[in-house]
Amino acid sequence: MSSAPVPLTLAHAAIGAAHRVEALSPPAHAPEWGPWLEQIGFVAGEHVSVLTRALLGGDPLVVRIGQSTFALRRAEADCVQLRRPT
C-alpha cells in the first residue's frame, strides 16, 4: 500500500529553509485568498522562506517572498504549497 506524499506548505516549512512556491490551494471558505496571495507575489516558482514565527502558537509567520517581506496568518500560509528542496 502506498500513500501519496503530504504536500509541504509554508505553514510547516522550517525557519530559514529556502523553498519555491509550487501552487496555491485556498480553502473553500476563503477562495479570495488565492488571488490575494498571487497579487502579493506568491506565484509558482517564486523563492520563499519563513523568517520567523510568533513565540506563542507560531501565528503569525514572517515570510520572505522574492524581495518582499510579509506577515501571514498560519491559515493563509497553509494555502501556499511548496516544492520540496532537492
PyMOL Python script that loads the backbone (N, CA, C, O; Angstrom):
from pymol import cmd

cmd.read_pdbstr("""\
ATOM      1  N   MET A   1       0.851  -1.175   0.000  1.00  0.00           N
ATOM      2  CA  MET A   1       0.000   0.000   0.000  1.00  0.00           C
ATOM      3  C   MET A   1       0.892   1.231   0.000  1.00  0.00           C
ATOM      4  O   MET A   1       1.773   1.366   0.849  1.00  0.00           O
ATOM      5  N   SER A   2       0.666   2.124  -0.946  1.00  0.00           N
ATOM      6  CA  SER A   2       1.441   3.355  -0.971  1.00  0.00           C
ATOM      7  C   SER A   2       0.523   4.524  -0.640  1.00  0.00           C
ATOM      8  O   SER A   2      -0.667   4.516  -0.953  1.00  0.00           O
ATOM      9  N   SER A   3       1.095   5.499  -0.015  1.00  0.00           N
ATOM     10  CA  SER A   3       0.316   6.692   0.292  1.00  0.00           C
ATOM     11  C   SER A   3       0.947   7.870  -0.422  1.00  0.00           C
ATOM     12  O   SER A   3       2.169   7.962  -0.547  1.00  0.00           O
ATOM     13  N   ALA A   4       0.099   8.766  -0.886  1.00  0.00           N
ATOM     14  CA  ALA A   4       0.590   9.952  -1.581  1.00  0.00           C
ATOM     15  C   ALA A   4       1.299  10.845  -0.573  1.00  0.00           C
ATOM     16  O   ALA A   4       0.868  10.956   0.574  1.00  0.00           O
ATOM     17  N   PRO A   5       2.387  11.482  -0.999  1.00  0.00           N
ATOM     18  CA  PRO A   5       3.089  12.370  -0.067  1.00  0.00           C
ATOM     19  C   PRO A   5       2.210  13.562   0.300  1.00  0.00           C
ATOM     20  O   PRO A   5       1.464  14.089  -0.525  1.00  0.00           O
ATOM     21  N   VAL A   6       2.320  13.962   1.541  1.00  0.00           N
ATOM     22  CA  VAL A   6       1.568  15.129   2.013  1.00  0.00           C
ATOM     23  C   VAL A   6       2.280  16.368   1.495  1.00  0.00           C
ATOM     24  O   VAL A   6       3.490  16.502   1.680  1.00  0.00           O
ATOM     25  N   PRO A   7       1.548  17.288   0.842  1.00  0.00           N
ATOM     26  CA  PRO A   7       2.218  18.492   0.334  1.00  0.00           C
ATOM     27  C   PRO A   7       2.790  19.320   1.478  1.00  0.00           C
ATOM     28  O   PRO A   7       2.149  19.508   2.512  1.00  0.00           O
ATOM     29  N   LEU A   8       3.989  19.803   1.274  1.00  0.00           N
ATOM     30  CA  LEU A   8       4.607  20.707   2.239  1.00  0.00           C
ATOM     31  C   LEU A   8       4.023  22.088   2.004  1.00  0.00           C
ATOM     32  O   LEU A   8       3.989  22.571   0.872  1.00  0.00           O
ATOM     33  N   THR A   9       3.563  22.720   3.072  1.00  0.00           N
ATOM     34  CA  THR A   9       3.032  24.070   2.937  1.00  0.00           C
ATOM     35  C   THR A   9       3.920  25.047   3.694  1.00  0.00           C
ATOM     36  O   THR A   9       4.722  24.657   4.542  1.00  0.00           O
ATOM     37  N   LEU A  10       3.760  26.303   3.374  1.00  0.00           N
ATOM     38  CA  LEU A  10       4.560  27.349   4.018  1.00  0.00           C
ATOM     39  C   LEU A  10       4.333  27.362   5.524  1.00  0.00           C
ATOM     40  O   LEU A  10       5.239  27.715   6.279  1.00  0.00           O
ATOM     41  N   ALA A  11       3.156  26.988   5.967  1.00  0.00           N
ATOM     42  CA  ALA A  11       2.851  26.976   7.400  1.00  0.00           C
ATOM     43  C   ALA A  11       3.719  25.981   8.155  1.00  0.00           C
ATOM     44  O   ALA A  11       3.936  26.138   9.356  1.00  0.00           O
ATOM     45  N   HIS A  12       4.218  24.960   7.466  1.00  0.00           N
ATOM     46  CA  HIS A  12       5.005  23.915   8.118  1.00  0.00           C
ATOM     47  C   HIS A  12       6.476  23.929   7.712  1.00  0.00           C
ATOM     48  O   HIS A  12       7.234  23.042   8.104  1.00  0.00           O
ATOM     49  N   ALA A  13       6.879  24.910   6.943  1.00  0.00           N
ATOM     50  CA  ALA A  13       8.271  24.981   6.498  1.00  0.00           C
ATOM     51  C   ALA A  13       9.179  25.373   7.659  1.00  0.00           C
ATOM     52  O   ALA A  13       8.784  26.130   8.546  1.00  0.00           O
ATOM     53  N   ALA A  14      10.381  24.854   7.639  1.00  0.00           N
ATOM     54  CA  ALA A  14      11.366  25.187   8.674  1.00  0.00           C
ATOM     55  C   ALA A  14      11.822  26.630   8.504  1.00  0.00           C
ATOM     56  O   ALA A  14      11.922  27.143   7.389  1.00  0.00           O
ATOM     57  N   ILE A  15      12.093  27.264   9.625  1.00  0.00           N
ATOM     58  CA  ILE A  15      12.590  28.641   9.582  1.00  0.00           C
ATOM     59  C   ILE A  15      13.939  28.671   8.863  1.00  0.00           C
ATOM     60  O   ILE A  15      14.856  27.915   9.187  1.00  0.00           O
ATOM     61  N   GLY A  16      14.031  29.565   7.881  1.00  0.00           N
ATOM     62  CA  GLY A  16      15.274  29.769   7.152  1.00  0.00           C
ATOM     63  C   GLY A  16      15.482  28.864   5.953  1.00  0.00           C
ATOM     64  O   GLY A  16      16.387  29.105   5.154  1.00  0.00           O
ATOM     65  N   ALA A  17      14.674  27.834   5.807  1.00  0.00           N
ATOM     66  CA  ALA A  17      14.835  26.921   4.670  1.00  0.00           C
ATOM     67  C   ALA A  17      14.335  27.591   3.392  1.00  0.00           C
ATOM     68  O   ALA A  17      13.273  28.213   3.379  1.00  0.00           O
ATOM     69  N   ALA A  18      15.106  27.457   2.330  1.00  0.00           N
ATOM     70  CA  ALA A  18      14.730  28.041   1.039  1.00  0.00           C
ATOM     71  C   ALA A  18      13.820  27.083   0.281  1.00  0.00           C
ATOM     72  O   ALA A  18      14.108  25.893   0.152  1.00  0.00           O
ATOM     73  N   HIS A  19      12.731  27.623  -0.208  1.00  0.00           N
ATOM     74  CA  HIS A  19      11.768  26.836  -0.985  1.00  0.00           C
ATOM     75  C   HIS A  19      11.329  27.648  -2.195  1.00  0.00           C
ATOM     76  O   HIS A  19      11.690  28.815  -2.352  1.00  0.00           O
ATOM     77  N   ARG A  20      10.554  27.008  -3.031  1.00  0.00           N
ATOM     78  CA  ARG A  20       9.874  27.679  -4.137  1.00  0.00           C
ATOM     79  C   ARG A  20       8.393  27.362  -4.030  1.00  0.00           C
ATOM     80  O   ARG A  20       8.005  26.277  -3.598  1.00  0.00           O
ATOM     81  N   VAL A  21       7.578  28.318  -4.429  1.00  0.00           N
ATOM     82  CA  VAL A  21       6.130  28.113  -4.434  1.00  0.00           C
ATOM     83  C   VAL A  21       5.785  27.102  -5.519  1.00  0.00           C
ATOM     84  O   VAL A  21       6.228  27.227  -6.661  1.00  0.00           O
ATOM     85  N   GLU A  22       5.000  26.112  -5.157  1.00  0.00           N
ATOM     86  CA  GLU A  22       4.522  25.114  -6.122  1.00  0.00           C
ATOM     87  C   GLU A  22       3.133  25.502  -6.638  1.00  0.00           C
ATOM     88  O   GLU A  22       2.892  25.529  -7.845  1.00  0.00           O
ATOM     89  N   ALA A  23       2.232  25.799  -5.710  1.00  0.00           N
ATOM     90  CA  ALA A  23       0.844  26.126  -6.075  1.00  0.00           C
ATOM     91  C   ALA A  23       0.153  26.761  -4.879  1.00  0.00           C
ATOM     92  O   ALA A  23       0.665  26.733  -3.760  1.00  0.00           O
ATOM     93  N   LEU A  24      -1.015  27.331  -5.132  1.00  0.00           N
ATOM     94  CA  LEU A  24      -1.852  27.877  -4.070  1.00  0.00           C
ATOM     95  C   LEU A  24      -3.107  27.029  -3.972  1.00  0.00           C
ATOM     96  O   LEU A  24      -3.663  26.612  -4.988  1.00  0.00           O
ATOM     97  N   SER A  25      -3.546  26.777  -2.761  1.00  0.00           N
ATOM     98  CA  SER A  25      -4.777  25.999  -2.568  1.00  0.00           C
ATOM     99  C   SER A  25      -5.594  26.641  -1.447  1.00  0.00           C
ATOM    100  O   SER A  25      -5.584  26.170  -0.310  1.00  0.00           O
ATOM    101  N   PRO A  26      -6.301  27.725  -1.785  1.00  0.00           N
ATOM    102  CA  PRO A  26      -7.106  28.397  -0.757  1.00  0.00           C
ATOM    103  C   PRO A  26      -8.246  27.498  -0.288  1.00  0.00           C
ATOM    104  O   PRO A  26      -8.737  26.661  -1.045  1.00  0.00           O
ATOM    105  N   PRO A  27      -8.663  27.674   0.960  1.00  0.00           N
ATOM    106  CA  PRO A  27      -9.757  26.849   1.474  1.00  0.00           C
ATOM    107  C   PRO A  27     -11.093  27.254   0.840  1.00  0.00           C
ATOM    108  O   PRO A  27     -11.242  28.366   0.334  1.00  0.00           O
ATOM    109  N   ALA A  28     -12.037  26.350   0.877  1.00  0.00           N
ATOM    110  CA  ALA A  28     -13.355  26.608   0.279  1.00  0.00           C
ATOM    111  C   ALA A  28     -14.041  27.799   0.935  1.00  0.00           C
ATOM    112  O   ALA A  28     -14.799  28.510   0.275  1.00  0.00           O
ATOM    113  N   HIS A  29     -13.789  28.029   2.217  1.00  0.00           N
ATOM    114  CA  HIS A  29     -14.453  29.139   2.903  1.00  0.00           C
ATOM    115  C   HIS A  29     -13.802  30.495   2.621  1.00  0.00           C
ATOM    116  O   HIS A  29     -14.349  31.532   2.996  1.00  0.00           O
ATOM    117  N   ALA A  30     -12.630  30.495   1.958  1.00  0.00           N
ATOM    118  CA  ALA A  30     -11.940  31.758   1.657  1.00  0.00           C
ATOM    119  C   ALA A  30     -11.239  31.690   0.298  1.00  0.00           C
ATOM    120  O   ALA A  30     -10.016  31.812   0.234  1.00  0.00           O
ATOM    121  N   PRO A  31     -11.998  31.495  -0.793  1.00  0.00           N
ATOM    122  CA  PRO A  31     -11.355  31.370  -2.112  1.00  0.00           C
ATOM    123  C   PRO A  31     -10.639  32.641  -2.538  1.00  0.00           C
ATOM    124  O   PRO A  31      -9.770  32.591  -3.408  1.00  0.00           O
ATOM    125  N   GLU A  32     -10.985  33.787  -1.941  1.00  0.00           N
ATOM    126  CA  GLU A  32     -10.339  35.046  -2.302  1.00  0.00           C
ATOM    127  C   GLU A  32      -8.875  35.102  -1.857  1.00  0.00           C
ATOM    128  O   GLU A  32      -8.126  35.961  -2.321  1.00  0.00           O
ATOM    129  N   TRP A  33      -8.466  34.213  -0.980  1.00  0.00           N
ATOM    130  CA  TRP A  33      -7.072  34.207  -0.546  1.00  0.00           C
ATOM    131  C   TRP A  33      -6.123  33.868  -1.696  1.00  0.00           C
ATOM    132  O   TRP A  33      -5.002  34.376  -1.734  1.00  0.00           O
ATOM    133  N   GLY A  34      -6.553  33.019  -2.633  1.00  0.00           N
ATOM    134  CA  GLY A  34      -5.685  32.637  -3.755  1.00  0.00           C
ATOM    135  C   GLY A  34      -5.286  33.841  -4.600  1.00  0.00           C
ATOM    136  O   GLY A  34      -4.093  34.088  -4.775  1.00  0.00           O
ATOM    137  N   PRO A  35      -6.245  34.599  -5.129  1.00  0.00           N
ATOM    138  CA  PRO A  35      -5.880  35.787  -5.916  1.00  0.00           C
ATOM    139  C   PRO A  35      -5.104  36.824  -5.101  1.00  0.00           C
ATOM    140  O   PRO A  35      -4.200  37.479  -5.619  1.00  0.00           O
ATOM    141  N   TRP A  36      -5.463  36.966  -3.830  1.00  0.00           N
ATOM    142  CA  TRP A  36      -4.744  37.933  -2.976  1.00  0.00           C
ATOM    143  C   TRP A  36      -3.287  37.516  -2.801  1.00  0.00           C
ATOM    144  O   TRP A  36      -2.388  38.349  -2.908  1.00  0.00           O
ATOM    145  N   LEU A  37      -3.049  36.245  -2.536  1.00  0.00           N
ATOM    146  CA  LEU A  37      -1.664  35.778  -2.379  1.00  0.00           C
ATOM    147  C   LEU A  37      -0.880  35.948  -3.687  1.00  0.00           C
ATOM    148  O   LEU A  37       0.298  36.304  -3.660  1.00  0.00           O
ATOM    149  N   GLU A  38      -1.527  35.694  -4.823  1.00  0.00           N
ATOM    150  CA  GLU A  38      -0.859  35.899  -6.116  1.00  0.00           C
ATOM    151  C   GLU A  38      -0.492  37.363  -6.310  1.00  0.00           C
ATOM    152  O   GLU A  38       0.593  37.675  -6.800  1.00  0.00           O
ATOM    153  N   GLN A  39      -1.389  38.254  -5.930  1.00  0.00           N
ATOM    154  CA  GLN A  39      -1.130  39.688  -6.104  1.00  0.00           C
ATOM    155  C   GLN A  39       0.066  40.174  -5.302  1.00  0.00           C
ATOM    156  O   GLN A  39       0.749  41.110  -5.717  1.00  0.00           O
ATOM    157  N   ILE A  40       0.328  39.553  -4.161  1.00  0.00           N
ATOM    158  CA  ILE A  40       1.470  39.994  -3.359  1.00  0.00           C
ATOM    159  C   ILE A  40       2.726  39.169  -3.637  1.00  0.00           C
ATOM    160  O   ILE A  40       3.730  39.308  -2.938  1.00  0.00           O
ATOM    161  N   GLY A  41       2.671  38.301  -4.671  1.00  0.00           N
ATOM    162  CA  GLY A  41       3.891  37.655  -5.128  1.00  0.00           C
ATOM    163  C   GLY A  41       4.000  36.160  -4.963  1.00  0.00           C
ATOM    164  O   GLY A  41       5.005  35.573  -5.363  1.00  0.00           O
ATOM    165  N   PHE A  42       2.999  35.525  -4.387  1.00  0.00           N
ATOM    166  CA  PHE A  42       3.059  34.070  -4.195  1.00  0.00           C
ATOM    167  C   PHE A  42       2.624  33.384  -5.482  1.00  0.00           C
ATOM    168  O   PHE A  42       1.484  32.937  -5.610  1.00  0.00           O
ATOM    169  N   VAL A  43       3.546  33.309  -6.429  1.00  0.00           N
ATOM    170  CA  VAL A  43       3.276  32.677  -7.716  1.00  0.00           C
ATOM    171  C   VAL A  43       4.232  31.494  -7.874  1.00  0.00           C
ATOM    172  O   VAL A  43       5.313  31.463  -7.286  1.00  0.00           O
ATOM    173  N   ALA A  44       3.812  30.536  -8.670  1.00  0.00           N
ATOM    174  CA  ALA A  44       4.603  29.319  -8.858  1.00  0.00           C
ATOM    175  C   ALA A  44       6.024  29.653  -9.284  1.00  0.00           C
ATOM    176  O   ALA A  44       6.244  30.457 -10.190  1.00  0.00           O
ATOM    177  N   GLY A  45       6.974  29.030  -8.623  1.00  0.00           N
ATOM    178  CA  GLY A  45       8.375  29.192  -8.947  1.00  0.00           C
ATOM    179  C   GLY A  45       9.095  30.257  -8.138  1.00  0.00           C
ATOM    180  O   GLY A  45      10.325  30.306  -8.137  1.00  0.00           O
ATOM    181  N   GLU A  46       8.347  31.110  -7.450  1.00  0.00           N
ATOM    182  CA  GLU A  46       8.992  32.196  -6.688  1.00  0.00           C
ATOM    183  C   GLU A  46       9.682  31.635  -5.438  1.00  0.00           C
ATOM    184  O   GLU A  46       9.185  30.709  -4.797  1.00  0.00           O
ATOM    185  N   HIS A  47      10.837  32.221  -5.113  1.00  0.00           N
ATOM    186  CA  HIS A  47      11.565  31.826  -3.905  1.00  0.00           C
ATOM    187  C   HIS A  47      10.816  32.335  -2.680  1.00  0.00           C
ATOM    188  O   HIS A  47      10.307  33.456  -2.677  1.00  0.00           O
ATOM    189  N   VAL A  48      10.751  31.507  -1.641  1.00  0.00           N
ATOM    190  CA  VAL A  48      10.065  31.874  -0.409  1.00  0.00           C
ATOM    191  C   VAL A  48      10.744  31.187   0.770  1.00  0.00           C
ATOM    192  O   VAL A  48      11.261  30.077   0.647  1.00  0.00           O
ATOM    193  N   SER A  49      10.733  31.864   1.908  1.00  0.00           N
ATOM    194  CA  SER A  49      11.238  31.250   3.135  1.00  0.00           C
ATOM    195  C   SER A  49      10.530  31.868   4.331  1.00  0.00           C
ATOM    196  O   SER A  49      10.039  32.995   4.268  1.00  0.00           O
ATOM    197  N   VAL A  50      10.487  31.117   5.409  1.00  0.00           N
ATOM    198  CA  VAL A  50       9.928  31.613   6.676  1.00  0.00           C
ATOM    199  C   VAL A  50      11.082  32.243   7.446  1.00  0.00           C
ATOM    200  O   VAL A  50      12.105  31.602   7.684  1.00  0.00           O
ATOM    201  N   LEU A  51      10.907  33.504   7.832  1.00  0.00           N
ATOM    202  CA  LEU A  51      11.945  34.196   8.593  1.00  0.00           C
ATOM    203  C   LEU A  51      11.800  33.945  10.087  1.00  0.00           C
ATOM    204  O   LEU A  51      12.792  33.740  10.787  1.00  0.00           O
ATOM    205  N   THR A  52      10.569  33.962  10.569  1.00  0.00           N
ATOM    206  CA  THR A  52      10.320  33.702  11.993  1.00  0.00           C
ATOM    207  C   THR A  52       8.838  33.438  12.218  1.00  0.00           C
ATOM    208  O   THR A  52       8.008  33.676  11.340  1.00  0.00           O
ATOM    209  N   ARG A  53       8.527  32.950  13.390  1.00  0.00           N
ATOM    210  CA  ARG A  53       7.140  32.719  13.804  1.00  0.00           C
ATOM    211  C   ARG A  53       6.932  33.390  15.155  1.00  0.00           C
ATOM    212  O   ARG A  53       7.880  33.576  15.917  1.00  0.00           O
ATOM    213  N   ALA A  54       5.696  33.748  15.443  1.00  0.00           N
ATOM    214  CA  ALA A  54       5.380  34.290  16.756  1.00  0.00           C
ATOM    215  C   ALA A  54       5.710  33.242  17.819  1.00  0.00           C
ATOM    216  O   ALA A  54       5.627  32.040  17.569  1.00  0.00           O
ATOM    217  N   LEU A  55       6.078  33.709  18.985  1.00  0.00           N
ATOM    218  CA  LEU A  55       6.501  32.786  20.039  1.00  0.00           C
ATOM    219  C   LEU A  55       5.368  31.873  20.508  1.00  0.00           C
ATOM    220  O   LEU A  55       5.564  30.665  20.633  1.00  0.00           O
ATOM    221  N   LEU A  56       4.229  32.418  20.759  1.00  0.00           N
ATOM    222  CA  LEU A  56       3.125  31.603  21.277  1.00  0.00           C
ATOM    223  C   LEU A  56       2.250  31.132  20.131  1.00  0.00           C
ATOM    224  O   LEU A  56       1.555  31.935  19.507  1.00  0.00           O
ATOM    225  N   GLY A  57       2.276  29.853  19.853  1.00  0.00           N
ATOM    226  CA  GLY A  57       1.434  29.276  18.823  1.00  0.00           C
ATOM    227  C   GLY A  57       1.962  29.401  17.408  1.00  0.00           C
ATOM    228  O   GLY A  57       1.384  28.812  16.495  1.00  0.00           O
ATOM    229  N   GLY A  58       3.027  30.137  17.191  1.00  0.00           N
ATOM    230  CA  GLY A  58       3.625  30.248  15.864  1.00  0.00           C
ATOM    231  C   GLY A  58       2.786  30.991  14.847  1.00  0.00           C
ATOM    232  O   GLY A  58       2.973  30.812  13.644  1.00  0.00           O
ATOM    233  N   ASP A  59       1.863  31.822  15.305  1.00  0.00           N
ATOM    234  CA  ASP A  59       0.966  32.525  14.403  1.00  0.00           C
ATOM    235  C   ASP A  59       0.936  33.998  14.788  1.00  0.00           C
ATOM    236  O   ASP A  59       0.546  34.304  15.915  1.00  0.00           O
ATOM    237  N   PRO A  60       1.317  34.907  13.938  1.00  0.00           N
ATOM    238  CA  PRO A  60       1.584  34.784  12.511  1.00  0.00           C
ATOM    239  C   PRO A  60       3.034  34.375  12.222  1.00  0.00           C
ATOM    240  O   PRO A  60       3.859  34.227  13.123  1.00  0.00           O
ATOM    241  N   LEU A  61       3.299  34.201  10.936  1.00  0.00           N
ATOM    242  CA  LEU A  61       4.628  33.909  10.434  1.00  0.00           C
ATOM    243  C   LEU A  61       5.116  35.128   9.662  1.00  0.00           C
ATOM    244  O   LEU A  61       4.325  35.823   9.025  1.00  0.00           O
ATOM    245  N   VAL A  62       6.403  35.382   9.718  1.00  0.00           N
ATOM    246  CA  VAL A  62       7.007  36.406   8.875  1.00  0.00           C
ATOM    247  C   VAL A  62       7.722  35.662   7.756  1.00  0.00           C
ATOM    248  O   VAL A  62       8.592  34.826   8.001  1.00  0.00           O
ATOM    249  N   VAL A  63       7.336  35.983   6.517  1.00  0.00           N
ATOM    250  CA  VAL A  63       7.871  35.251   5.366  1.00  0.00           C
ATOM    251  C   VAL A  63       8.497  36.220   4.374  1.00  0.00           C
ATOM    252  O   VAL A  63       8.107  37.383   4.273  1.00  0.00           O
ATOM    253  N   ARG A  64       9.464  35.709   3.659  1.00  0.00           N
ATOM    254  CA  ARG A  64      10.123  36.465   2.595  1.00  0.00           C
ATOM    255  C   ARG A  64       9.733  35.809   1.283  1.00  0.00           C
ATOM    256  O   ARG A  64       9.958  34.615   1.085  1.00  0.00           O
ATOM    257  N   ILE A  65       9.142  36.602   0.381  1.00  0.00           N
ATOM    258  CA  ILE A  65       8.786  36.111  -0.955  1.00  0.00           C
ATOM    259  C   ILE A  65       9.445  37.045  -1.945  1.00  0.00           C
ATOM    260  O   ILE A  65       9.158  38.242  -1.966  1.00  0.00           O
ATOM    261  N   GLY A  66      10.322  36.507  -2.759  1.00  0.00           N
ATOM    262  CA  GLY A  66      11.086  37.375  -3.660  1.00  0.00           C
ATOM    263  C   GLY A  66      11.849  38.389  -2.846  1.00  0.00           C
ATOM    264  O   GLY A  66      12.642  38.017  -1.981  1.00  0.00           O
ATOM    265  N   GLN A  67      11.627  39.672  -3.106  1.00  0.00           N
ATOM    266  CA  GLN A  67      12.320  40.745  -2.392  1.00  0.00           C
ATOM    267  C   GLN A  67      11.428  41.405  -1.349  1.00  0.00           C
ATOM    268  O   GLN A  67      11.802  42.441  -0.799  1.00  0.00           O
ATOM    269  N   SER A  68      10.265  40.838  -1.061  1.00  0.00           N
ATOM    270  CA  SER A  68       9.300  41.429  -0.132  1.00  0.00           C
ATOM    271  C   SER A  68       9.150  40.569   1.123  1.00  0.00           C
ATOM    272  O   SER A  68       9.381  39.360   1.100  1.00  0.00           O
ATOM    273  N   THR A  69       8.759  41.218   2.210  1.00  0.00           N
ATOM    274  CA  THR A  69       8.540  40.531   3.480  1.00  0.00           C
ATOM    275  C   THR A  69       7.111  40.801   3.942  1.00  0.00           C
ATOM    276  O   THR A  69       6.645  41.940   3.911  1.00  0.00           O
ATOM    277  N   PHE A  70       6.418  39.740   4.371  1.00  0.00           N
ATOM    278  CA  PHE A  70       5.035  39.838   4.807  1.00  0.00           C
ATOM    279  C   PHE A  70       4.836  39.032   6.075  1.00  0.00           C
ATOM    280  O   PHE A  70       5.575  38.087   6.349  1.00  0.00           O
ATOM    281  N   ALA A  71       3.828  39.415   6.845  1.00  0.00           N
ATOM    282  CA  ALA A  71       3.335  38.596   7.949  1.00  0.00           C
ATOM    283  C   ALA A  71       2.058  37.920   7.472  1.00  0.00           C
ATOM    284  O   ALA A  71       1.133  38.584   7.004  1.00  0.00           O
ATOM    285  N   LEU A  72       2.011  36.612   7.592  1.00  0.00           N
ATOM    286  CA  LEU A  72       0.834  35.841   7.197  1.00  0.00           C
ATOM    287  C   LEU A  72       0.312  35.063   8.388  1.00  0.00           C
ATOM    288  O   LEU A  72       1.086  34.570   9.209  1.00  0.00           O
ATOM    289  N   ARG A  73      -0.991  34.958   8.478  1.00  0.00           N
ATOM    290  CA  ARG A  73      -1.564  34.054   9.461  1.00  0.00           C
ATOM    291  C   ARG A  73      -1.242  32.625   9.012  1.00  0.00           C
ATOM    292  O   ARG A  73      -1.046  32.359   7.826  1.00  0.00           O
ATOM    293  N   ARG A  74      -1.195  31.736   9.964  1.00  0.00           N
ATOM    294  CA  ARG A  74      -0.859  30.348   9.642  1.00  0.00           C
ATOM    295  C   ARG A  74      -1.847  29.771   8.630  1.00  0.00           C
ATOM    296  O   ARG A  74      -1.442  29.030   7.734  1.00  0.00           O
ATOM    297  N   ALA A  75      -3.126  30.094   8.754  1.00  0.00           N
ATOM    298  CA  ALA A  75      -4.134  29.572   7.821  1.00  0.00           C
ATOM    299  C   ALA A  75      -3.842  30.038   6.394  1.00  0.00           C
ATOM    300  O   ALA A  75      -4.036  29.283   5.441  1.00  0.00           O
ATOM    301  N   GLU A  76      -3.378  31.278   6.248  1.00  0.00           N
ATOM    302  CA  GLU A  76      -3.030  31.782   4.918  1.00  0.00           C
ATOM    303  C   GLU A  76      -1.775  31.080   4.401  1.00  0.00           C
ATOM    304  O   GLU A  76      -1.707  30.690   3.235  1.00  0.00           O
ATOM    305  N   ALA A  77      -0.788  30.924   5.276  1.00  0.00           N
ATOM    306  CA  ALA A  77       0.452  30.250   4.874  1.00  0.00           C
ATOM    307  C   ALA A  77       0.206  28.792   4.509  1.00  0.00           C
ATOM    308  O   ALA A  77       0.942  28.215   3.708  1.00  0.00           O
ATOM    309  N   ASP A  78      -0.822  28.199   5.094  1.00  0.00           N
ATOM    310  CA  ASP A  78      -1.139  26.805   4.782  1.00  0.00           C
ATOM    311  C   ASP A  78      -1.693  26.649   3.371  1.00  0.00           C
ATOM    312  O   ASP A  78      -1.776  25.529   2.866  1.00  0.00           O
ATOM    313  N   CYS A  79      -2.071  27.745   2.728  1.00  0.00           N
ATOM    314  CA  CYS A  79      -2.560  27.715   1.338  1.00  0.00           C
ATOM    315  C   CYS A  79      -1.413  27.630   0.334  1.00  0.00           C
ATOM    316  O   CYS A  79      -1.630  27.287  -0.828  1.00  0.00           O
ATOM    317  N   VAL A  80      -0.209  27.937   0.772  1.00  0.00           N
ATOM    318  CA  VAL A  80       0.936  28.007  -0.143  1.00  0.00           C
ATOM    319  C   VAL A  80       1.672  26.666  -0.124  1.00  0.00           C
ATOM    320  O   VAL A  80       2.381  26.346   0.831  1.00  0.00           O
ATOM    321  N   GLN A  81       1.493  25.898  -1.183  1.00  0.00           N
ATOM    322  CA  GLN A  81       2.195  24.623  -1.304  1.00  0.00           C
ATOM    323  C   GLN A  81       3.584  24.877  -1.852  1.00  0.00           C
ATOM    324  O   GLN A  81       3.777  25.715  -2.733  1.00  0.00           O
ATOM    325  N   LEU A  82       4.545  24.146  -1.321  1.00  0.00           N
ATOM    326  CA  LEU A  82       5.954  24.353  -1.670  1.00  0.00           C
ATOM    327  C   LEU A  82       6.523  23.148  -2.389  1.00  0.00           C
ATOM    328  O   LEU A  82       6.098  22.010  -2.190  1.00  0.00           O
ATOM    329  N   ARG A  83       7.496  23.438  -3.230  1.00  0.00           N
ATOM    330  CA  ARG A  83       8.299  22.357  -3.804  1.00  0.00           C
ATOM    331  C   ARG A  83       9.269  21.923  -2.726  1.00  0.00           C
ATOM    332  O   ARG A  83       9.862  22.753  -2.037  1.00  0.00           O
ATOM    333  N   ARG A  84       9.421  20.648  -2.586  1.00  0.00           N
ATOM    334  CA  ARG A  84      10.400  20.151  -1.622  1.00  0.00           C
ATOM    335  C   ARG A  84      11.794  20.422  -2.159  1.00  0.00           C
ATOM    336  O   ARG A  84      12.046  20.264  -3.353  1.00  0.00           O
ATOM    337  N   PRO A  85      12.706  20.834  -1.273  1.00  0.00           N
ATOM    338  CA  PRO A  85      14.078  21.081  -1.724  1.00  0.00           C
ATOM    339  C   PRO A  85      14.679  19.806  -2.297  1.00  0.00           C
ATOM    340  O   PRO A  85      14.387  18.710  -1.820  1.00  0.00           O
ATOM    341  N   THR A  86      15.506  19.946  -3.307  1.00  0.00           N
ATOM    342  CA  THR A  86      16.138  18.763  -3.907  1.00  0.00           C
ATOM    343  C   THR A  86      17.569  18.642  -3.479  1.00  0.00           C
ATOM    344  O   THR A  86      18.258  17.707  -3.886  1.00  0.00           O
TER     345      THR A  86
END
""", "prot")
cmd.dss("prot")
cmd.show_as("cartoon", "prot")
cmd.util.cbc("prot")
cmd.orient("prot")
